[in-house]
Amino acid sequence: MHLGSDLSFLTDKVYSAGGSIGSSSETGSVTGGTTGNRFYLPGKYLQVSDAINFLKDASAAIYGSKAAGGVILVQTKKAKAGKTKIEYNGSVTAKLVGLQPTLMTLDEWGDAVIQARTNDGYKSDDTWLRYVALAKANRGHYIDLNHSQNPYANAFTDVKDFVFFDTDWQDILWGTTASTSHELSVAGGTDRNTYRLSARYMYDGSNLKWGNNNNQRYNLRLSNTFHVTDAFEIESVIAYSRQDQVAPTQIGAALTSSVQQPGFPSSTIDGKPYAWGTWGAPNWYCELGGDNKLKVSGVNISETFKYKFNKHFDAVATLGYNTSTSTRDIQGKSIDWYNYAGTEVTMTNPTADKNYYYKTFSRTDMYTLNAYLNWHQTFAEKHNLAAMIGTQYNLKEYDYTPVKAQNILPSLEIINGTGHGQSAFGRPE
């Protein structure tokens, strides 16, 4: 099984081979569903888990039919009686760019073109052989066709200039970034009442240098344990989580762009988007193409009641409520591209009529009840006999609303333009 959510502020929870079946305070979901699948728990989440237990066979029977393949019980940290204890955990992680292909320089590319065209029988009057000769003669410079004649009569008719720079696109697009995490907790209490309050912030940057591209998480969790009597105990957990994520809307256009021939710059001489014919420098799709923003927040409440009739017989009941909302705002903007001098718009892509604003809102409410009676007895100091009976109830409610507007004013970060509704499974074009 794979758990793709942040476990930092879960209450005690159970996961089965068929999915999540425990407290309603989950912040994500479990995918997969067969006994042989793998359960993945990132190491940075282990610091908030007090214990992880694996139950099978009769021990898992209380969790119903979903637990036929066994369950994984995640128990989060709780306070202990004693003096108030303050803890801080923090980390900073550098994220370096991994292995990248080494791209040709302008001279290497030119030599390869000469070799290929010559092998194919082309002569010195071939357009590409002439282009390479022009590139080698003007390496590190550019030719503005507004002030110079195009040396090719029937080729490159849609370009406004010729540029010949050694551009390392790997260095332009990618770089080193960092991820940071900070957690502060306060815990303490008496023999009758213990508490633990913790807060956590995480920032995860992106190796992509262009556009807004990061992930932030905020978590707040309060747990209390009340020993009402020697036999009766109440455990209470209230947790809040929020995730803010942003990525360039047109990141796909940048990352799937065809590899440009060496010599093209990433921007004009005055720092604007550069285009050569119908090709536009891919970094600007990320920088100016709009943002895809996701905001997810959730509140989790769990109340567990434990009563011990005697040393062999006890009862446990857990009431849980989880509500989460998700808002996605996607803005797609048109981009004007210029000649290298930055004096003339040579291309607009996407065009202005393709500007759009797409917004979705969803809300999920989940209610759970788990209750069971447990009897256990040890005979002759080595024979253990146990019996368990219980019940479980789950109710999940979900609502989803999308809206899309076209012909928007890109400068406004609110819905404007011509709006229309869209089906729950619709996506912007």
N, C-alpha and C positions, 0 to 999 in steps of 0.2 A: 504494500500500500504506500501511497505517496501523500504526505501531508504538506500542502503548499501554503499554509497560513502562518501568521506570526503567533507563536505559542506564549509570548512573553507574559500575557495577562489572562490566561485561561484559568478558570476554576478547575477543581478536580474533574477529570473527564475520562470517558471510556471510548475507545475506538474498536470496532469489530471488523472482521474480514469483509463484511458487507457494507460498512460505512460507519458514520458516527451515531452512537446510540445512547450517549450519556447525557450529562447536564446540558442545558440549553445555552450555555455561555460560550459556545464555540465561536471562533473568529473566522473560520474557513470551513472547508469540507475535505473529506477523504475520498480520493478516487481510487479505482481499482476494485477488487472484490473477490479474489480467489486466495485460498490459503497460502499458496506459494509465492505471492507477490511480496515485494520488499517495502518495508516501512522506513521512510526517510525523515530524520529529525536533524536539522542543521545544528552544528555544534554550538553556535552562539545562543541557541535557545535552551541549552541544557542548564545554564546558570539559574534559570527560574524554576526548574523542575526539581522537586524534592525527592521524588522516586518515580520510576517507571516499571510497572509490573506486567507480566504476560500471564494471562489466565487461559486455561483450556479445559475442555471436558466439563465435569460437574461444577467446577469453580466459576465457569462462565455462563452456566445455565440461567442464572437470575436475569441475564440481560436479553433473554428471549431468543427468537428464531434467527435474528440477525447475527447472533454470536455463535453460530454453529461451528465456525472455523476458529473460534477463540477471540479474545479481546486483549487490548492494550490499555492499561489503566495509567493515566498520567496524573500524578499528584504534584501540585505546585507548592511552593514554599509557604509555610505558615509561621506565625510568631511563636516564641517560647516565653514562658514566664521568667521574669528577672528584670535586670536593669535595662533601661532604654538603650537600644543599639542602633547606631547610625552607620550605614554602609554606602559607599560610592564605588561604582564600577564604570570605567570608561575605556574606550579604545579608539585608536585612529589607524586606519588601514589604507595604505597606498595601493592604488589600482594601476598597474602598468600595462601598457599595450603588449600583447603577446606576439607570437610569430606573425609576421606580415610578409607578403611577397615583395621582392626587390624589383622595382619598376625600372625600365630603361631610361637612361638619360637621353637628351636630345641628340647627342652625337651617336650613341649606340643605336638609337632608333633609325637615324639617318643611314648609318652603315648597313643595317639590316635591310632597309628598303632598297638601297643600291644593289646589294647582293641578290635579293629576291627578284627585282625587276630585270637585272642583267641576266640572271639564270633563265628567265622566261623569254629572253630574246629582245627586250626593249632597248631602244637606242637613246642617245643623249637628248633627243627632242621629246621624250616621254614626259607627260605632265608631272608625274610623281618624282622622276629623277630631277627635273627642273626645280620642283618644290624643295627637295632635299638640298640642292645646290644653293637655293635662296636662303634656306634655314642656316646652313653652315656659314654663309657669308654674312649673315645678320644675327648671329647668335648673341643673345642678351639684349636685343633691340626689337623694335616693332616698326611696321610700315603702315601709316594711316592712308587709306585709299581715298579719303576726302582731299588729300593733298598730293597724292601720287597716283599714277595710272596703274591699273591692274595688269600685271605682266602676262596674264593668261586670258586669251581672247574668249574661249568658250568653257572655262572651268572656274570654279570658286566664285560664281556670279552672285551668290547670296551672302558673301562676307563683306565686312567693312574694313578689315585690316588683316595683316599677317603678323603674328606674334611668335617670338622664338625665345622662350625663357626655359631654364631648367627648373621645373616645378616638381617637388616631391609631394605627391598627393597624399601619401600616407602620413607625413608630418603635418600637412595642412588639416586633414580631417580628424586625426586621432592624437591624443596626448594623455599624460598622467593626470589622475584625479584622486580623490580620497573619499573614504567612507568613515563616518564618526558615529559613535554610540555612547550615550551617557545614561546611567541609571542611579537613582538615589532612593534609598529606602530607610524607613524608621520603624523599628519593631520593639515591642516590650509588653508589659502587662503583669498581672498578678496570677495567683493560682486559680482564680475564678474567671478572669477575663484577660484575653491576650489580643493584640492587634498587630497588623503590619500594613503600612502605607508605603507604596512605591510608585515612582514616576520614571518614565524612560523616554528618551528622544533619540531618534536615529536619522542620519542624513546619508544618503547614498548618491554620490555624483556619477557622472557618465564620462567615459573616455572620448565620446564624441564632443568635439570642441564647439560645434555650431548649434545655435538654437537653445531653447530651454529644455533641459533633459535631466531630471533628477527625481528622487523618491524620498519623501519624509514621512516619519511615523511618530505619533505621540501616544503614550499610554499612561493611564492612571489606574491604580488598583488598590482597594481597601478590603482587607479581610479581618474578620473578628471571630473569636471563639468564646462562647459564653457557657460556663459550667453552672447551669441553673441549680442543679442539685448534684449529688454524687452519682446519680443514675441518669440524669437528663442533661443533654448537651446540644447547643445550637451553633452551627457554623454559618457565617454570613459572608458573602463575597459580592462586592459591587465593583465593576470594572468599566472603564471608558477607553475607547481606542479611536484613533483617527489616522488616516493615511492620505497624503497629498502627493499625487504623482503627475508629472508633466513630461510630455515628449513632443517633438515636432510632428505636426500633422502629416507633412509630406516627406517624412523620413524614408519611406519606401522608394520614392522617386530618386533620392540621393544615393541610397545603398544599392539600388538595382540599376543605376545608370551605367551605360557602357563605358569601358575604360577609354578615356580620351587619349589622343596621340600626344606625345611629349611636346612641350613648347607652350601649351595654353596656360595662362595665369588663372588664379582663383578669383580675381577681382579686377576692376578697371584701375587706371592709374590714380584715380581719386577715391577708390574704395567702394565702388558700386558693383552690382552683379554683372559679370561679363558673359557675353555670348559670342560664339563664332558660328555664323550661319544659324542652323537650327539647334545647335548644342549649347547648353547653358551650364556654367560651373555648378556642380552638384551641391556644394556647400550652402548655396543660397536657398535651396528648397527647405533646408532645415532652419536657416536663419530668419527668413521672411515669409515662409509659407503658412504660418499660423501655428497655434498650439493645440494639443490634445490633452486636456486636463481631466483628471479623475480625482474625486474626493469621496472617501468612504469613511463613515463614522458608525460606531456601534456602542451600545450600552448592554452590559450583561449583569444580571442579578441572579444569584443562586442562594437558596436557603436550605440547609441540611439539618434535619432533626434526628437525634440519636437517643434511644432510650434502652437502658440495660435492665432487664427484669432480674436477672441473676447472672452468675458467671458463665452459664451455659446458653442463655437465651437473650437475644436483643432484637431491636427493631430499628430500621433506618428508613427515612423518607426524605426525598430531595425535590424541591420545587424550583424550577428555573424559568427565566424569561430572558429572551434575547431580541433586541431590535436593532436593525442596521439599515442605513440609508446610503445610497450610492448615486452620485451626480457626475455625469460626464459632459464636458463642454468641448466641442470640437469646432475650431474655426479654420476654414481653408481660404487662403488669400492669393490673389493674383500677384505676379512678380514681373516687374519691368527689367529687361536686360539691356545692357549698353555695349557700344563699341569700346575698345580699350581706352580711348581718350576720354570716355565718359560724357561725350557731348551729344550722343544720339541714341534713342531707344531703337534697338534692332529687333527685339522680340518681346512679346508678352505671353508668358506661360506660367500657370493657367491664365486664360483670358478673364477679363473683368466680370463677364457674365457667369463665370463658374465660381465666383466667391460664394461661400455658404457658411452657415452657422447651424450646427447640429447639437441638440441637447437631449439627454435622457435622464430620467429620474426613476429610481427603483427603491422599494422598501420591503424588507423582510421582517416578519414577526414570528417568533417561535416560542411555544409554550411546552414545557415538559414536566412530567411527574413520574418519579421512580420510587417505589416503596417495596420493602421486603422484610420478612421475618427470618432470622437465622438461629439455628440451634446446632450446637457442637458439643461433643463429649469425648473424653479420652479414657479408654479402658486399659487397665494393666500397664499404664505408662507408655504404651507404644501403639495402641490401636485407636485410631481417630475415626470418629463417626460424625457426620454432619448432614444436616437437612436444611433446605432453603425453599421458601415460597415467596413469590412477589408478583408485582404488576408494573406495567409501564404504559404511559400515555404521551403521545406527541401530537402537536397541532402546529402546522406551518402555514402562514399566510404571506402572499407575495403580490406586489403591485408594480407595474412597469409602465412608464409614460414617455414616449419620444416626441420630439418636434424638430422640424427642419425648416430653415429659411434660406432663400437664395437671393442673389443680387443684393448682398448686404454692403454696408459701409464698413470696410475693414478696420477703420480707426475706432469703432465702437465695440467693446467687449460684452455686449448684450445682444439679445435677439433683435434684429431689425431686418428690413427688406421685405420680400414676399414670402410669407410663411405658409406652411401647410403641414397637416398631420401625416404620420407615417406609421406603418404597421410595427408591431412590437419587435419584429425580426428584421426591420429595414435598416439599411446602412447608407451613408452618403455615397454618391457616385464618385 
